[in-house]
Amino acid sequence: MIQVRNVPDDIHARLKERAAAEHLSLSDYLNRELAQLVRYRSNAEIVAAFRARGLRLSREQILDAVHEERDHRDAQLFDRLRDSGPSRGESLSGEGLR
């Protein structure tokens, strides 16, 4: 059981609104949100796991890897869009441009 005390009224009201919008009780809504919150490891947990294995990465190495992966992902997305898009002289609706 979890109890949360001293939740400000405005936050309580917003949580109730969100739960109602999804046709959930406040308890069910919070349970779902908390489950999602802990589904993945936090950055601190990931760093601790690396350090426990004796692995060290610099900030620059991490940023380089992130940028490299994003560039790769973006290139794949642009290729898919280009390959599936309308042919030259054709609008998205399939009609020729005038």
C-alpha positions as CSV (number, residue, x, y, z in Angstrom):
1,M,0.0,0.0,0.0
2,I,1.2,3.5,-0.8
3,Q,-0.1,6.7,0.7
4,V,0.8,10.1,-0.5
5,R,0.2,12.9,1.9
6,N,0.2,16.7,1.4
7,V,-0.6,16.6,-2.4
8,P,-1.5,20.1,-3.4
9,D,-5.2,20.6,-4.3
10,D,-4.4,21.7,-7.9
11,I,-2.3,18.6,-8.5
12,H,-4.9,16.3,-7.0
13,A,-7.6,17.9,-9.2
14,R,-5.5,17.5,-12.4
15,L,-4.8,13.8,-11.6
16,K,-8.5,13.2,-11.0
17,E,-9.3,14.9,-14.3
18,R,-6.8,12.8,-16.2
19,A,-8.1,9.6,-14.6
20,A,-11.7,10.5,-15.4
21,A,-10.7,11.3,-19.0
22,E,-9.4,7.8,-19.3
23,H,-12.4,6.3,-17.5
24,L,-10.3,5.1,-14.7
25,S,-10.5,5.5,-10.9
26,L,-7.8,7.7,-9.5
27,S,-6.2,4.7,-7.9
28,D,-6.1,2.7,-11.1
29,Y,-4.8,5.7,-13.0
30,L,-2.0,6.2,-10.5
31,N,-1.2,2.5,-10.4
32,R,-0.8,2.5,-14.2
33,E,1.4,5.7,-14.2
34,L,3.6,4.3,-11.4
35,A,4.1,1.0,-13.3
36,Q,5.2,3.0,-16.3
37,L,7.5,5.1,-14.3
38,V,9.5,2.1,-13.1
39,R,9.3,0.1,-16.3
40,Y,12.8,1.3,-17.5
41,R,15.9,1.9,-15.5
42,S,16.8,5.5,-14.6
43,N,19.9,7.1,-16.0
44,A,21.4,6.9,-12.5
45,E,20.8,3.1,-12.5
46,I,22.3,2.7,-15.9
47,V,25.4,4.7,-14.9
48,A,25.7,2.7,-11.7
49,A,25.5,-0.6,-13.6
50,F,28.3,0.5,-16.0
51,R,30.5,1.6,-13.1
52,A,29.9,-1.7,-11.3
53,R,31.2,-3.5,-14.4
54,G,34.3,-1.2,-14.4
55,L,33.1,0.5,-17.6
56,R,33.7,4.2,-18.0
57,L,32.4,6.5,-20.7
58,S,33.1,10.1,-21.0
59,R,30.3,12.7,-21.7
60,E,31.7,13.2,-25.2
61,Q,31.6,9.4,-25.9
62,I,28.0,9.3,-24.8
63,L,27.0,12.3,-26.8
64,D,28.8,11.0,-29.9
65,A,27.0,7.7,-29.7
66,V,23.6,9.5,-29.3
67,H,24.3,11.8,-32.2
68,E,25.5,8.9,-34.4
69,E,22.4,6.8,-33.6
70,R,20.1,9.8,-34.3
71,D,21.8,10.5,-37.6
72,H,21.4,6.9,-38.6
73,R,17.8,6.8,-37.5
74,D,17.0,10.0,-39.4
75,A,18.7,8.8,-42.6
76,Q,16.6,5.6,-42.5
77,L,13.4,7.6,-42.0
78,F,14.2,10.0,-44.8
79,D,15.0,7.1,-47.1
80,R,11.7,5.4,-46.3
81,L,9.8,8.7,-46.9
82,R,11.6,9.3,-50.1
83,D,10.9,5.8,-51.4
84,S,7.3,5.8,-50.4
85,G,6.5,9.4,-51.4
86,P,4.8,10.7,-54.6
87,S,6.7,10.7,-57.8
88,R,8.1,13.9,-59.3
89,G,5.4,16.2,-60.6
90,E,2.7,14.6,-58.5
91,S,1.0,16.0,-55.4
92,L,0.3,14.0,-52.4
93,S,-3.2,13.4,-53.7
94,G,-1.8,11.8,-56.8
95,E,-2.7,14.6,-59.2
96,G,-0.1,16.2,-61.4
97,L,1.2,19.6,-60.4
98,R,0.2,22.5,-62.6
